[in-house]
Amino acid sequence: EESKGIKRLLEVFKNVVEKIPDKKLYLLGKGNLEEYVTRFIIDNNLENNVVMLGYVENPYPYINKASYVVLLSEAEGFPTVFVEGLALGVGFISTNVGGVKELSNDSLCGFISDNDEVLIDYIIAELSKKKNDRIIKSGACQNHVNKYSITEQINKFEKLLDEL
């Protein structure tokens, strides 16, 4: 869908590849912009950088190996894919959509911006570092997502009931 920001993501990634030519973007899912994406990849010589995987029954192996989960949507209810990524120790890069500020854990687990230049600069800077030197750390992501676990939610709910 147009609102998922795939065109924006491709433009941002094209700029990243200009500075770091060996980076790859894996696109999971299908949609009505597949022809546009294919044409963009060819027109911008990104055949070695952008991999269209289509629908993937189990996305977790891809998320687990990713540097970041990136979603540049115009609007989003709650990006569950970020919670899934955090549980696997993978931080995210996002536009400012529903729930991302809380999930970002003060930028320790996610980077948020609606400015493409800021996004490009952040991605280039972070991907140029060794993984251990990056701002977003795997352990911080996994620890942060624990507060969204069912057990934790039940504990909060029981505490609220006890206060009544």
Salt bridges, closest charged atoms under 4 A:
GLU2 OE2 - LYS7 NZ 3.19
GLU11 OE1 - LYS14 NZ 3.34
GLU34 OE1 - LYS30 NZ 3.38
ASP43 OD1 - ARG39 NH1 3.14
GLU76 OE2 - LYS4 NZ 3.01
ASP116 OD1 - ARG8 NE 2.52
GLU126 OE2 - LYS129 NZ 2.61
